Amino acid sequence: MSGSYPAPGVRRLITASVMAATVMNSLDSTIANVALPHIQGSVSASADEITWVLTSYIVAAAIMTPLTGWLAGRFGRKRLMLWSIVGFTVVSGLCGLSSSLGELIGFRLLQGVFGAALVPMSQAILLDINPPENHGTAMSVWGMGAILGPIIGPALGGWLTDNLDWRWVFYINLPIGVLAFAGLSLSLSETKDAERSRLDFFGFAMLALSIGSLQLMLDRGQTADWFNSLEICIEAGSALFFGYLFVAHTLTAKKPFIDLAMFGDRNFLLGSIIGFFLGTLLFGVLALLPPMLENLMGYPVVLTGLVTAPRGVGTLVTMTASGYLLKRFDPRLLIAIGFGFAAWSMYRMAHFSLGMDETPVILSGFIQGLGTGLIFVPLATIAFATLNPTYRNEGAAMFTLLRNIGSAMGISVLQALTVRSSAAVHSRLIEGIRPDNPVLTQTNPGFDFSAPEMIARMNAQVSRQASMVSYIDVFWLLFLFTLAILPLLLLMRHKRQPAGEALHLHLD
């Protein structure tokens, strides 16, 4: 069987090349976030307009991700990867050269289009070039690129913006893209389906419109005040309508765009569901921490990046060890331990306070990073362990898509909960700010209700306390949410191997 796999040297070159492409793409999902204020001033955009720099990339990538499985089968995986790398690299340079908001948004759309295939195809390639007993190690390498990129993106983006220029958050992709293209051109052999299937255009169009509407709703909801806005109502209605048409068409078409048979594999179905929740858990926290640290505790951007960086260190530690651990332990056990670490980190975050130093942030982040590595790699391995290889391209695309949708939904829901909880807590606290309250008299002697300056300072302090309480409430919710996911692991299957035999992942 080993004869069907590339030689070890070629395999290492392929791995390094696809990981360069994965890191390049995953970095771009978060690296531009911290540069938005600088970009806003450079292109003379309003606060509402500048968010489209992020929205355009997210929506385009979400729409194109489901199509990558069909493109790989129709044109070949190597050709798709090379086209994607070239397009992503060139458009990254054009993003850095942009002189207006319209140009930047247009090029970010193209970045999302070209980048959509990089993460799922890199996963499929690493599974195909390695024998089954090495799939755990291969997924640990892949997971480093897929997860570490978004984690270190804000810190790297902050450093590049402060020390060079915001344009370098895009220029940094150029050398990475060149190296990835050269490596894959030399080492990767072409693979594509023997039968060139026709594209179910109606199914793809309905899925794309549904996903695009959902992503717009999630990304714009907080800014537009959710369902009090006609825009959000239209986007929600469109997501449901086109989603219904896609499901109805898929269930009745002879050759639908998405072959639902792959979800008949229990491990893949449950792995995709857990991956959806993992996206909510991981990226929801990543979205909450920077504004909490910067707005409530006055951390500068660079310090925020530094105190959140240990999360990436923890992820790196367990991802590095996951390939070794998967050969000796049931992957379900590793995932359960990973969720245990994640729950522990949420418990520690639920005890944050405005008077704390950096230590609780660093420790909780490191613990969550340990959990992320122990979840992500075994989950990616066991999800594809029993899936028929003919579904690998489509499966990798759907696995990535569902995780990304979970991330987008988690970020939007948690931000909305934080804002609404803060308003509710603020209204409760403000009830105690009255002249007949003895506690106020004792803690703030001489407080003058007729002095606007004192009223303003008191309101600012109440707002700060209310915001902290809202973050703590959300962390408690995530703690319970993490524990609630664990029972799903009992439904997954893992075939035990004979003594002394390495972990074997059946692909038939």
Steps between C-alpha positions, in 0.01 A plus 500: 500500500792737570586498131193711421623781724772758416855443619572648846699794360228589251238460771682747723521756218128462424418536870710815538348653188135432582557622855647825368182547295281413800679743732484773236123462473422447868709803600293720273180417687615706802820689417317797343268552799741706710603709199145622428538839678816573299336385175194713578706818516704411193200442271271760664225255597233521768489255792212315334663488156835367619343182640437390140874437473440202731147415387587476131776245565288288737196488272700419185691221674180353647327496161793338317598238761226248406606523135858387565412129508345515153783717362761253628322209335436687176836669442734313733614572851850614403371742238242639744762553770742673264232728355381584849851579627583719200168685518518549876859623488444745215182639651674537839754727333217698338331539841819659631515735199135609533444876511123504556243310702330365188825350370581342835155343540511367144842342548395356837206333325744340258721397792207311647423337163858377445565412866192283552664183365831525684404362844267211397725389211810507721319266740398263219853501355663414833255212553570363153882518503531324838421138584209455745727434799651849453172689465512616863841659449391651169192658660711642783716678243195619307329617819795721590452701184121506510473606865823684584455745211185664643647494852827679418343719231399791728840515672689487169262750341545740790880477479509551122259794519685675784853443368453507122166584340151349475577395142749244633219287643436418132856516364610231746313247286721556195812301600287228661295460184806480276655226716175303517453518122858392427485208743171360373598545134804281556357233730123451476358256246163563338187327628147534371191292456492259209152623412465875454170571669282788390444783744156513658484875445155550657604315817823696524322831435241436772765393752720800412212747537394343830852502645572849369179637653572326831855635514382853421236476772750374758768750410272803470254412777674669792565818301146520361321415830396154387131444427410863564663557160325432171836397348550222756141377460546478122831314539351255755199436276726446199719254692194294600333517157806404296597242762159336466531493119847344529382225737190424290705488180774285657248243623336466156783550247668199337851643537482781757778749566563351846479122525320448830627142513820619667294614800383141531843431649442542873852614582503763228156631598582524871848634426349776288248588773770512768719703262213749463482540879880516526499795260245672725705432813843591367434801278224637722751539783762644263249767397403589859839530669667785302216754548473401867871552562528819293174673595460400864861463612676744271740252340675629185468288185850352525456398867163342415674293236773395743270388783281302261797338321544221764177352361695425183788353702262259676346398169844440351601278795203264478484498121864398488430216743169394341655287225687298766198478732263386225708186444457401865163630619140502383447832318166542680687502831737771373206710379328461838817611682526793259146611582588460867786747455267733307240486780772568760614807306141628476461449875812709562380772262168512685701623802662793319477839670586860420770496767694199362842514336609318185558162670140365489472595132826326412427183701141459379610558141779243528259243647249561223780460246589161648138397465470628143794289383366189671158548340583615150750238386323185629168641376635560148647149505201304625253699285669365184600162640202311361400736218527354150801660323277593204338760726828642628501821293135577572537390860798726565312794350188438711705438816669839454177675401309381807784601731509845340124542529524398866769763550293773336186409693691472827663840461172672412291333770757556775551863407124557497463330840782713640343827384150411619621364833708813555194721442289292740766502774556874450130570554502293822812665637385850420193446718727518805648838406259716699534740797318273749736205446723469812754283316559779247540750783759281671703412190478842333470763775437844360349371176311793346203406281489854364856483358500374138866399520440270798190350337697430181786335691256285698318394182831406336594286800157331503532430126843348555372276780195398294718406204724284719196321645369434148833342396497282812144388426602398147803308629273308739271421206795371297608286797159327504497483118836320500379236745181447298698396189673206672212245468533514119832315533319191628334462159826491302664173402860395537618153404763366736820366345683181585777537755816647359331627184501869427174690478329406175225716359272301272416683183262250341 
